[in-house]
Amino acid sequence: MRKRLIDYPRAGRTGPRRWLPSWRQVLASFLLCVGAVAAAVGYAYATISVPDPNPQTLLQNNVYYWSDGTVLATDGSVNRENVTLAQVPADVQGDFIAAENASFYTDPGIDPQGVARALVHMAEGGSVQSGSTITQQFVKNTYLDQSQTLSRKFKELLISAKIGASMSKQQILQGYLNTCFFGRQANGIQAAARVYYGLPVEKLTVSQGAFLAAAVNEPSLFQYADADPRARAQAQARWSWVLDRMVKTGRLTQQQRARIAAAGFPAPRKWAPGSGLTGQTGYLVQLARSYVQAHDPGVTDGSLSRGGYQIHTTFDRKKTAELARAVAKVRAERLDPAHRAADRNVQAGAASVDPATGRILAVYGGPGYQQAHYSDNADTSGVPVGSTFKPLVLASALQYGAVLKPGTPPAPITPGSRFDGDDGIQIKDRQGDYVTDDKDPTGLLHQHNDTPHRWGYISLRTAMEQSVNTPYVQLGEDVGYGDVARTAKTLGLRPESLAAPSAGFYIGTSTPSAIRMAGAYATFAASGMQATPYSVTKVTHDGAVLPGFTAPAPVRALPAAVADNVTDVLRGVITRGTGTRAQALGRTAAGKTGTTDDYRSAWFIGYTRQLATSVVLFKEDPAHPQLQSLAGVGGLQKVFGGDIPTEIWTAYMRNALSGLPDLPFPAPAPLGHGSNEPGAPSPSPRPTHTPAKHATRPGKHTPVTTTPAPGLPAPGPRCHAHKCR
């Protein structure tokens, strides 16, 4: 028999052995595959050429527009001054090498292990990762774009290999240091040295260089390390890590490291962004930037720094100015920080949303970047919402019912359902067991109101109007944490902002932002149609429209009957409850006050058919980011949501709605017969008592501070023993 070139299927074999290749065949196949891949890579390497550097003419401003098309602000202007490597102190060079690529002077420009990790991550379904050496980062910054695609990554590897073979390590490191983005609109190490330390690069210390090497890692956060305590803490941790890497790679001795540590963290100088970002403009721009980056991962800090973006926002120029004026007016009338210590460090946040579309029309984030206040109070989680959470509990109860007796199906609930409103009552869970409280001498929770008034069994409507806690804590337990949390998330609250299961959850220990709370109440105003708050309508880059910025479509979050009945109850809060100051608006409106334990926050959230607005007041020393009591603010012994926040809300809404008709809310559809809490007498032995009009009132228990999960913003103190108002 003539011998075959490839003996497969194998001659002289029978059965399965005929089809099993020999070890020689397996080895030959493997070598053939390896050779083919090597040939393909070799061909690609031989044919690809190093492109020209990206032209400087592509570096330009980003332009942000108001909703009316006029220019809101510009940013992203290029700030770069190239330097030679000889100008950069050797220790500072070492900072970057230790932090980014310890094997820089010995590797061929690519890191096989890093590439392998990136490929494994992509094979598992993750996004394209860098695994980048300094050479690769230099190539990406200088010759390529920032797109996260496999083809771009492959091109980066090939060009990096060519660059590594054709350029000296000194040239590569110099190019890398001149093209890195450091935050504060600083491109390149010279610009970074000046904006962070007011020094030329030649005078940077190894400690300052370690901070700049850290800033490259997360420039959008670390640029605020001069004023934001949270940014400073994370920057300091990364700075310390860079110095530890310097020791590990032999660029610092332990003694030198100890001396640097003894000298302390090299805090960057105060930063005042461009004059165009004063007042509310900085918060608006940051809100829009965050939205764009969340909806298009291809838009990075680096790409924004190179400019060319046109970002069209939902922000209403007139309403934004009116909201800022309302806050300034009430602050000037009620606060006197120069003569009253209690009025110092008082902060306000506010957000205004269109109920029909979810468009964020205005925010008040604070006094402005020019006052070194960089945290947006309208978009910051951490301030408990108090009794403004009760309408969400009521909405959940109206929709899902409540288990009033263990083992029975949920019973229907209406605003007329009556629950025990007395102070100090014990609360039962759905299994009929008493809720425990390790702070109580008895070991059981005795839920308290703000006063010992004996309300008896009162309707949920009256309890909402007068902000009585006990009915809503028991109602929340009867509805169940799962359903109440589901309603909150359906109304747009982020899951991470919701407090853990506890009795206090039902009266406001959660910490959503003012924007999200305005969006939740906007759903009531829109008869149950939920429109996610959004801030950007269109983004173009160099004239091309980017996809992914279509307005979120409103969805049905609550039955119309449920939403309209909640609105009807909240109208009573203004007409005869804790929010009577809002009657000065002179329009059909609904809303709810909220105050937390020890007066650590005070809220008012209200709406008309056309506009939903939330206002929060809290007190926090910038040097010590922890909520403080508002007691004594404005000369008041107690500060309630129905006081200063309601005044701000009313002053703003009066001007924001000027010229618009006073639209009535839809008449609430009847919900049928509602069940009462077991034990409620029928008929009631005494009429419902409505006390004199007053503001929302707080409890007195000590707040408990909780630790957030990694990566989440640190929350403020949360109420203990469940006495939020």
C-alpha positions in Angstrom: 0.0 0.0 0.0 1.2 3.4 -0.9 2.2 5.5 2.2 0.1 8.6 2.7 1.5 12.0 3.5 -0.9 12.4 6.4 -1.8 9.1 8.0 -5.3 10.1 9.1 -7.6 8.2 9.6 -4.8 6.0 10.8 -4.1 3.0 8.7 -3.8 -0.4 10.3 -6.0 0.7 13.2 -9.5 -0.3 13.9 -12.3 1.0 16.1 -11.8 4.2 18.0 -8.0 4.0 17.7 -8.4 4.6 14.0 -9.7 8.1 14.7 -7.5 9.0 17.6 -4.5 11.0 16.3 -1.0 10.0 17.4 1.1 12.2 19.6 3.1 13.2 16.6 0.0 14.3 14.8 -1.2 16.3 17.9 2.2 18.0 18.2 2.4 18.7 14.5 -1.1 20.3 14.6 -0.2 22.4 17.6 3.0 23.6 16.0 1.2 24.3 12.8 -1.4 26.5 14.7 1.3 28.3 16.6 3.2 28.9 13.4 0.1 30.2 11.6 -0.6 32.6 14.5 3.0 33.7 14.6 3.0 34.3 10.9 -0.2 36.3 11.1 1.1 38.5 13.9 4.5 38.8 12.2 2.8 39.9 9.0 0.6 42.4 10.9 3.7 43.7 12.7 5.6 44.0 9.4 2.9 45.9 7.6 1.6 48.2 10.3 3.3 51.6 10.6 3.5 54.1 13.4 0.9 56.8 12.6 1.5 60.5 12.9 0.7 61.9 16.4 -2.8 63.2 16.9 -2.8 66.8 15.7 -3.0 69.5 18.3 -5.8 71.1 16.4 -8.1 68.4 17.7 -7.7 69.7 21.2 -10.6 72.1 21.9 -13.3 73.1 24.3 -16.4 71.3 25.2 -19.6 73.4 25.0 -22.6 72.9 27.3 -25.9 74.4 26.4 -29.0 75.4 28.4 -32.3 73.9 27.3 -33.0 77.0 25.2 -29.8 76.5 23.2 -27.8 79.3 24.6 -24.3 78.5 26.0 -24.2 77.4 29.6 -20.5 76.9 30.0 -17.3 75.7 28.2 -14.6 73.5 29.6 -11.9 71.1 28.3 -9.5 73.8 27.1 -6.0 72.4 26.6 -3.5 73.2 29.3 -0.2 71.6 28.4 3.5 72.6 28.5 5.9 69.9 27.2 9.1 69.3 29.1 12.2 67.2 28.6 12.8 64.1 30.7 15.9 65.9 32.1 13.6 68.5 33.7 11.7 65.8 35.7 13.5 64.8 38.9 14.6 61.2 38.9 12.6 60.4 42.0 9.4 61.8 40.4 10.1 59.6 37.3 10.4 56.7 39.8 7.0 57.5 41.3 5.3 56.9 37.9 7.4 53.8 37.0 6.7 52.2 40.4 3.0 53.0 40.2 2.3 52.2 36.5 5.0 49.8 35.1 7.8 48.6 37.4 9.4 46.6 34.6 9.4 49.6 32.2 13.2 49.7 31.6 13.4 45.9 30.9 10.2 45.0 29.1 9.7 45.2 25.3 6.9 47.8 25.6 4.2 45.3 26.3 3.3 43.2 29.3 2.4 39.6 28.3 0.9 38.9 31.7 -1.2 42.0 31.5 -2.3 41.2 28.0 -3.2 37.7 29.1 -5.3 39.0 32.0 -7.1 41.3 29.6 -7.8 38.5 27.1 -9.1 36.2 29.9 -11.4 39.0 31.1 -12.8 39.6 27.6 -13.3 35.8 27.1 -15.4 35.8 30.2 -17.6 38.4 28.8 -16.1 41.6 30.3 -15.2 44.8 28.6 -11.9 45.3 26.9 -9.2 45.9 29.5 -5.9 47.6 29.1 -3.2 45.6 31.0 -1.2 48.6 29.8 2.5 49.4 30.2 3.8 53.0 30.1 4.7 52.4 26.4 1.1 51.3 25.6 -0.3 54.3 27.5 2.0 56.6 25.6 0.9 55.0 22.3 -2.8 55.3 23.2 -2.5 59.0 24.3 -0.3 60.0 21.4 -1.3 58.0 18.3 -4.7 56.4 18.9 -8.1 57.2 20.3 -9.7 56.1 23.6 -12.1 53.6 22.2 -12.3 50.3 24.1 -12.4 47.8 21.2 -10.4 44.7 20.4 -9.1 46.0 17.1 -7.8 49.2 18.8 -6.2 47.2 21.5 -4.5 44.9 19.0 -3.2 47.9 17.1 -2.0 49.4 20.3 0.0 46.3 21.1 1.7 46.2 17.6 2.5 49.9 17.6 3.8 49.6 21.2 6.1 46.8 20.1 7.4 48.9 17.2 7.8 52.0 19.4 9.6 49.9 22.0 12.1 48.8 19.4 12.5 52.2 17.6 12.5 54.7 20.5 14.6 54.9 23.6 13.0 54.3 27.0 13.8 58.0 27.8 11.9 59.2 24.8 8.9 57.0 25.6 8.8 58.1 29.3 9.1 61.8 28.3 6.2 61.4 25.8 4.1 59.6 28.4 4.6 62.3 31.1 3.7 65.0 28.6 0.5 63.3 27.5 -1.0 62.1 30.7 -4.2 63.7 32.0 -4.1 64.7 35.7 -7.4 66.4 36.3 -7.9 70.1 36.8 -7.7 70.4 33.0 -4.0 69.7 33.2 -2.5 67.7 30.4 1.1 66.8 31.0 3.2 66.8 34.2 4.3 70.4 33.9 0.7 71.7 33.8 -0.1 69.3 36.7 2.8 70.6 38.8 1.6 74.1 38.4 -2.1 73.6 39.0 -1.6 71.2 42.0 1.5 72.8 43.7 2.2 76.1 42.0 5.7 74.8 41.1 7.7 74.0 37.9 8.2 70.3 37.5 11.9 70.7 38.3 11.0 71.5 41.9 8.6 68.7 42.6 9.5 66.4 45.6 9.2 62.7 45.5 6.2 63.0 47.8 4.4 65.4 45.5 5.3 63.2 42.5 3.7 60.3 44.3 0.4 62.3 44.5 0.6 63.2 40.8 1.2 59.5 40.0 -1.9 58.7 42.0 -3.9 61.5 40.3 -3.4 59.8 36.9 -5.3 56.8 38.2 -8.5 58.7 39.0 -8.2 62.4 38.0 -11.9 63.3 38.1 -11.9 62.5 41.9 -8.4 63.4 43.0 -8.6 66.9 41.5 -10.8 67.8 44.5 -8.4 66.5 47.2 -7.8 70.0 48.3 -11.3 70.5 49.6 -13.4 67.3 49.5 -12.6 65.1 52.6 -13.7 62.0 50.8 -11.6 62.7 47.7 -8.6 63.6 50.0 -8.9 60.3 51.9 -8.9 58.2 48.8 -6.0 60.3 47.3 -4.0 59.9 50.4 -4.5 56.1 50.4 -3.3 55.9 46.7 -0.4 58.3 47.5 0.7 56.0 50.3 0.4 53.0 48.0 2.7 54.6 45.4 5.4 55.3 48.0 5.1 51.6 49.2 5.7 50.6 45.6 8.7 52.8 45.5 10.1 50.9 48.5 9.2 47.5 47.0 10.9 48.3 43.7 14.0 49.6 45.4 13.6 53.3 44.5 13.2 54.4 48.1 14.6 53.0 51.4 12.5 52.3 54.4 14.1 55.2 56.2 13.3 57.6 53.3 9.8 56.3 53.3 9.5 56.9 57.0 10.7 60.5 56.6 8.2 61.2 53.9 5.4 59.7 56.0 6.5 61.9 59.0 6.3 65.0 56.8 2.7 64.1 55.9 0.5 64.1 52.9 1.4 66.8 50.4 -2.0 68.4 50.1 -2.5 70.1 46.8 -3.2 73.8 46.7 -6.7 75.2 46.5 -8.3 74.9 43.1 -10.7 77.5 41.7 -11.9 76.2 38.3 -12.5 78.8 35.5 -14.7 81.7 36.1 -17.3 80.1 33.9 -17.9 77.5 36.5 -19.0 79.8 39.4 -22.4 79.7 41.1 -24.5 76.8 40.0 -22.7 76.3 36.7 -20.1 74.0 38.2 -22.8 71.6 39.6 -24.7 71.7 36.3 -21.7 70.9 34.2 -20.6 68.1 36.6 -24.1 66.6 36.5 -24.2 66.7 32.7 -20.6 65.2 32.5 -21.5 62.4 34.9 -24.7 61.6 32.9 -22.8 61.5 29.6 -20.0 59.3 31.0 -22.6 56.9 32.5 -24.4 56.6 29.2 -21.4 56.3 26.9 -18.3 54.5 28.3 -16.3 55.8 25.4 -16.5 59.3 26.8 -13.8 59.4 29.5 -12.1 62.1 31.5 -9.2 62.0 29.0 -11.5 62.4 25.9 -13.4 65.2 27.6 -10.1 66.9 28.4 -9.3 66.9 24.6 -12.6 68.5 23.9 -14.8 68.6 20.8 -18.0 67.7 22.6 -21.3 69.7 22.4 -23.6 68.7 25.3 -27.2 69.8 25.3 -28.8 69.8 28.7 -32.3 69.9 30.2 -31.4 72.8 32.5 -33.7 75.8 32.4 -31.7 79.0 32.7 -34.6 81.0 34.3 -35.6 78.4 36.8 -32.0 77.7 37.8 -31.5 81.4 38.6 -34.8 81.5 40.5 -33.9 78.5 42.6 -30.6 80.1 43.6 -32.3 83.4 44.3 -34.9 81.7 46.5 -32.2 80.0 48.6 -30.2 83.2 48.9 -33.3 85.2 49.8 -34.4 82.9 52.6 -30.9 82.4 53.9 -30.4 86.2 54.1 -33.7 86.6 55.9 -33.4 83.7 58.4 -29.7 83.1 58.9 -27.0 85.3 60.4 -23.7 83.3 60.5 -21.7 86.4 61.4 -23.5 86.8 64.7 -25.0 83.4 65.4 -22.7 80.4 65.6 -25.6 78.0 65.0 -26.1 79.4 61.6 -22.6 78.5 60.3 -22.0 75.6 58.0 -25.7 75.4 57.2 -26.2 73.9 53.7 -29.1 73.6 51.3 -29.7 71.4 48.4 -32.7 71.5 45.9 -33.8 69.9 42.7 -36.7 70.7 40.3 -38.1 68.1 37.9 -40.7 68.1 35.1 -43.3 65.4 36.1 -44.3 64.7 32.6 -40.8 64.0 31.2 -38.3 63.7 34.0 -36.2 66.6 32.7 -34.1 68.1 35.5 -34.9 71.7 35.2 -32.9 73.2 38.0 -30.7 72.3 40.9 -29.2 74.1 43.8 -25.9 72.3 44.7 -24.4 74.8 47.1 -22.7 78.2 47.2 -20.5 77.3 44.2 -17.0 76.1 43.2 -15.6 79.6 43.8 -16.5 79.0 47.5 -14.5 75.7 47.4 -17.8 73.8 47.7 -17.5 71.0 45.1 -20.0 68.4 46.4 -23.4 68.8 44.7 -26.0 68.9 47.6 -28.7 68.1 45.1 -27.1 64.9 43.8 -25.4 63.7 47.0 -26.6 60.7 49.0 -26.1 60.7 52.7 -28.9 62.9 54.2 -31.8 61.0 55.7 -35.2 62.0 54.2 -37.3 61.6 57.4 -41.1 61.7 57.0 -40.9 62.6 53.3 -40.6 58.8 52.9 -44.1 58.1 54.4 -45.9 58.8 51.1 -44.0 55.9 49.6 -45.1 53.6 52.4 -48.7 54.8 51.8 -48.4 54.2 48.1 -47.1 50.6 48.7 -49.9 49.9 51.2 -52.6 51.2 48.8 -51.2 49.0 46.0 -50.2 45.8 47.8 -52.3 45.8 51.0 -51.2 44.9 54.5 -51.1 41.7 56.5 -53.0 42.8 59.5 -53.3 39.3 61.1 -50.6 36.6 60.9 -51.3 34.0 58.3 -53.9 35.9 56.5 -53.6 37.4 53.0 -53.0 41.2 52.7 -56.0 43.3 53.5 -57.0 46.4 51.4 -55.8 49.7 52.8 -57.1 53.2 52.1 -56.2 56.6 53.4 -59.2 56.2 55.8 -57.7 53.0 57.4 -57.2 53.6 61.1 -54.1 52.7 63.0 -52.9 53.4 66.6 -51.3 56.8 66.8 -50.4 56.8 70.5 -46.9 57.5 71.6 -44.7 54.6 72.9 -46.7 51.7 71.4 -45.1 48.4 70.7 -44.8 47.4 67.0 -45.5 43.9 65.6 -44.1 42.3 62.5 -46.1 40.3 60.0 -45.7 37.2 62.0 -47.3 38.8 65.0 -44.0 39.1 67.0 -43.0 42.3 68.7 -40.1 44.1 67.0 -37.0 44.2 69.2 -34.8 47.2 70.0 -31.5 46.6 71.9 -31.5 50.2 73.0 -34.7 49.8 74.9 -34.4 48.4 78.5 -37.2 46.0 77.8 -35.5 44.7 74.6 -38.6 45.6 72.6 -39.2 48.6 70.4 -41.5 51.2 71.9 -42.2 53.5 68.9 -42.3 57.2 69.7 -43.8 60.2 68.2 -42.4 63.7 68.7 -44.9 64.4 71.6 -46.7 62.1 74.1 -50.1 63.3 72.7 -52.7 60.4 72.8 -54.0 60.3 69.3 -55.8 57.0 69.7 -56.8 55.2 66.4 -56.5 57.8 63.6 -56.7 57.5 59.8 -53.6 57.3 57.7 -54.7 60.6 56.2 -54.6 62.4 59.5 -51.3 60.6 60.5 -49.8 61.9 57.2 -51.1 65.4 57.7 -49.8 65.7 61.3 -46.7 63.5 60.7 -47.6 61.0 63.4 -45.0 58.2 63.3 -46.6 55.2 65.0 -49.3 54.4 62.4 -46.7 54.5 59.5 -44.2 52.3 61.3 -46.9 49.7 62.0 -48.3 50.0 58.5 -44.8 49.6 57.0 -44.2 46.4 59.0 -47.6 45.1 57.9 -46.9 45.9 54.2 -43.4 44.4 54.5 -39.9 45.7 53.7 -39.9 43.9 50.4 -43.0 45.6 48.9 -42.1 49.1 50.3 -38.6 48.8 49.0 -40.0 47.6 45.6 -42.2 50.7 45.5 -39.3 53.0 46.3 -37.2 51.5 43.5 -40.1 51.7 41.1 -40.4 55.4 41.9 -36.8 55.9 40.9 -34.9 55.6 44.2 -31.5 53.9 43.8 -31.3 50.6 45.7 -28.0 51.6 47.4 -29.7 54.7 48.9 -32.3 52.6 50.7 -31.7 51.7 54.4 -31.5 48.2 55.6 -34.7 46.5 57.0 -35.8 48.1 60.3 -38.7 49.9 61.8 -37.1 53.2 61.1 -36.9 52.5 57.4 -40.6 53.3 57.1 -40.2 56.8 58.4 -37.1 57.9 56.5 -33.7 56.5 57.5 -32.9 56.1 53.8 -30.7 58.6 52.1 -31.7 59.3 48.4 -30.6 62.5 46.8 -32.8 65.5 46.4 -33.0 64.8 42.6 -34.3 61.3 43.2 -36.8 62.4 45.8 -38.1 65.1 43.4 -38.4 62.4 40.8 -40.4 60.1 43.1 -42.9 62.8 44.0 -43.1 63.8 40.3 -44.5 60.3 39.8 -47.4 61.2 42.1 -47.9 64.4 40.2 -48.0 62.4 36.9 -50.7 60.0 38.2 -48.3 57.2 38.5 -46.2 57.6 35.3 -42.6 57.5 36.3 -40.1 59.4 34.2 -36.4 58.9 35.3 -34.8 62.2 36.0 -32.2 63.0 33.3 -30.0 66.0 32.4 -28.7 65.5 28.8 -30.8 65.5 25.6 -28.1 65.3 22.9 -24.3 64.9 22.6 -22.3 65.5 19.5 -18.5 65.1 19.0 -16.9 66.9 16.2 -20.3 67.3 14.6 -21.3 63.6 14.8 -24.3 62.8 17.0 -23.5 60.2 19.7 -26.1 57.4 20.2 -27.6 56.6 23.6 -29.1 59.9 24.7 -32.7 59.5 23.8 -35.0 60.7 26.6 -36.1 57.9 29.0 -39.7 57.0 28.2 -42.1 57.4 31.1 -43.4 54.0 32.4 -46.4 53.1 34.6 -45.0 52.8 38.1 -48.2 53.1 40.1 -51.9 52.6 39.3 -53.4 56.0 38.7 -55.9 55.5 41.5 -53.0 54.9 44.0 -51.0 57.9 42.9 -54.0 60.2 42.8 -55.1 59.1 46.3 -51.6 59.8 47.6 -51.7 63.2 46.1 -55.1 63.8 47.7 -53.6 63.0 51.1 -50.6 65.2 50.5 -52.8 68.1 49.6 -54.1 67.9 53.2 -50.5 68.3 54.5 -50.5 71.8 53.0 -54.1 72.8 53.7 -54.3 71.7 57.3 -51.1 69.8 58.3 -47.4 70.4 58.9 -46.8 72.1 55.5 -49.2 75.1 55.9 -46.5 77.6 55.1 -46.7 76.3 51.5 -50.2 77.8 51.2 -48.5 81.1 50.4 -47.9 79.7 46.9 -51.6 80.4 46.3 -51.9 77.3 44.0 -53.2 73.8 44.0 -50.2 71.9 45.4 -49.4 68.7 47.4 -46.3 68.0 49.5 -44.7 66.5 52.7 -42.4 67.8 55.4 -39.6 65.8 56.9 -37.3 66.2 59.8 -34.9 63.6 61.3 -33.6 62.8 64.8 -31.8 65.6 66.5 -32.8 67.9 63.6 -29.9 66.6 61.4 -31.9 67.3 58.3 -35.1 69.1 57.3 -37.0 68.5 54.0 -39.9 69.8 52.1 -40.9 68.1 48.9 -43.9 69.4 47.0 -45.4 69.5 43.6 -48.1 70.9 41.2 -49.1 69.2 38.0 -46.3 71.1 36.2 -43.4 71.0 38.6 -42.0 68.8 41.4 -39.3 70.3 43.7 -37.4 69.0 46.7 -35.5 71.1 49.2 -33.2 69.8 52.0 -31.5 71.7 54.8 -28.6 70.2 56.7 -25.5 71.2 58.6 -22.0 69.9 57.9 -18.6 71.2 58.7 -16.5 70.9 55.5 -13.5 69.8 57.6 -15.5 67.1 59.4 -18.0 65.5 57.0 -20.7 64.5 59.5 -24.2 65.8 59.9 -24.7 68.1 62.8 -27.9 69.2 64.6 -29.8 72.1 63.1 -31.1 73.1 66.6 -30.7 76.8 67.1 -30.4 77.6 63.3 -32.2 80.8 62.5 -32.7 81.4 66.2 -35.1 78.5 66.4 -35.0 76.0 69.2 -36.2 73.4 66.7 -35.9 73.4 62.9 -38.5 71.5 61.0 -39.1 70.7 57.4 -42.2 72.9 57.5 -40.1 75.9 58.3 -37.0 77.1 56.3 -37.2 74.4 53.6 -40.9 75.1 52.9 -40.1 78.9 52.7 -37.4 78.2 50.1 -39.8 75.9 48.2 -42.6 78.4 48.2 -40.3 81.3 47.1 -39.0 79.3 44.2 -42.2 77.8 43.0 -44.0 81.1 43.1 -41.6 82.5 40.5 -41.0 79.3 38.6 -44.7 78.8 37.9 -45.4 82.5 37.1 -47.6 82.8 34.0 -48.7 79.1 34.1 -52.3 78.1 34.9 -53.3 76.7 38.2 -54.1 73.1 37.2 -56.2 70.9 39.4 -55.1 67.4 40.3 -57.2 64.5 39.0 -60.0 63.5 41.3 -58.9 60.4 43.2 -60.8 57.3 42.2 -62.5 55.5 45.1 -60.5 52.7 46.5 -63.4 50.9 48.2 -63.5 49.7 51.8 -60.3 49.8 53.7 -59.3 47.7 56.7 -58.3 49.0 60.1 -55.5 47.8 62.3 -56.9 45.1 64.7 -58.2 46.7 67.8 -59.5 49.8 66.2 -62.9 50.5 67.6 -65.8 51.0 65.2 -67.2 53.5 65.4 -64.3 55.5 66.9 -65.0 56.4 70.6 -63.9 59.9 70.0 -63.5 62.2 67.0 -60.2 62.6 65.2 -58.3 65.4 66.9 -56.5 67.9 64.7 -54.1 70.1 66.8 -53.1 73.6 66.0 -51.1 73.9 62.8 -47.4 73.3 63.4 -44.3 72.3 61.6 -43.0 68.7 61.4 -41.4 67.7 64.6 -38.3 65.5 65.4 -37.5 62.8 67.8 -34.7 62.8 70.3 -32.7 59.6 69.9 -29.1 59.5 69.1 -28.3 59.0 65.4 -26.3 55.9 64.4 -23.6 56.3 61.7 -23.4 53.4 59.2 -20.5 52.4 57.1 -21.2 52.2 53.3 -20.2 49.4 51.1 -16.9 49.9 49.2 -17.3 52.3 46.3 -20.4 53.9 47.6 -20.6 57.4 49.0 -20.5 57.6 52.7 -24.0 58.3 54.1 -24.8 60.7 56.8 -26.0 59.7 60.3 -29.1 57.6 60.2 -31.9 57.8 62.7 -32.0 55.4 65.6 -35.1 54.1 67.4 -37.1 55.2 64.5 -38.2 58.8 65.3 -37.6 60.5 61.9 -40.1 63.2 61.0 
